[in-house]
Amino acid sequence: MSTVVNSESRMMTVKVTEDLIVAELEDGRIISVPLAWSWRLSEATPQQRNNFELIGNGVGAHWPDVDEDISVHGMLHGMPAVPPKKQAS
């Protein structure tokens, strides 16, 4: 079985649940990735998670309160955010 990945896919909406980041695409697909893929959204409050804007005509979403960007491309190609390394005290 092969999966067709359209690099021009666009988000119509996105929501963050307790476990997932879920995007509805303009072609009708609904895709999701684990919330743990975004350490910033994982640590965000529900209010911060709900405050987003679609960017680039729907190629991604931006959460200004936590400075997070997630793209359709990243969701489809499995690209989780890498948390910063903790500095030794």
N, C-alpha and C positions, 0 to 999 in steps of 0.2 A: 504494500500500500504506500502510495506517495502522497505527500502533503504539498499543496500549492500555496506558496507564500507570495502574496502580492505586495511588493515594496511600496505601492501607492495606497495601501489601505489607510483609511481615515477613521478616527474615533468620532462617534456621534455623542457619546456620553461615557462617563467613567464613574465608578463608585468604589469605595473602600469598605469592606466588611471587617469583621473581627479576624478573618483568616485569609482573605483574598483581595486582590485588586482586579476589578472586573470592568472590561471595556466592551461597549457595543459598537461595532463597526458599521460603516455606511452600507456595506454589502449584506448586512443582516447577521453576520457572525457575532457571537459573543465569546470573547476570549478572557482567560483569567490566569493570573500567576499568584503564587503564594505571597502573602503580605510580608513575609520574612525577606523577600527579595529586596525590599526597600527598608533599610534600617531607619531612615528618617521618618517614613510613614508608620513604621512599627512603633516608634517612640512618640508619635504625635497623638494629640487628644482627638476625640471624635469631631470636635468643632474644626480643628485644623485639617483633618482628613476630608471634611466636606467643603472646605474652601479651596477650590481649584479653578483653573481656567484652561480651556483647550487652546493649544498653541500650534502655530504653523498650519493653519487651516485643517486642524484635526490630526496632524501627524503625531501629536503627543499631548500630554497634559502637564501643567505646572501647578505646584502647591506653594504659593508665596510664603505662607507662614513658616514652612520648614525648608524652603529653598530646594524642592525636589522636582525633577523632571522625569517623566516616563514616556517612552515612545512606543508606538505600535510595533515598530521594528524590533525594539528591545524585548517586548513581550513575546513576539512571535519567534524570536531567535534565541530565547533563553539567556538574557543578559542581566543578571541580578547586580544591584549596586554593591560596591565593595565598601564596607565601613572603614573609617580611618583607623590606623594602628594606634593603640593606646601607648602613651609615652610613660616611661618608667618614672616614678617619683623619686 
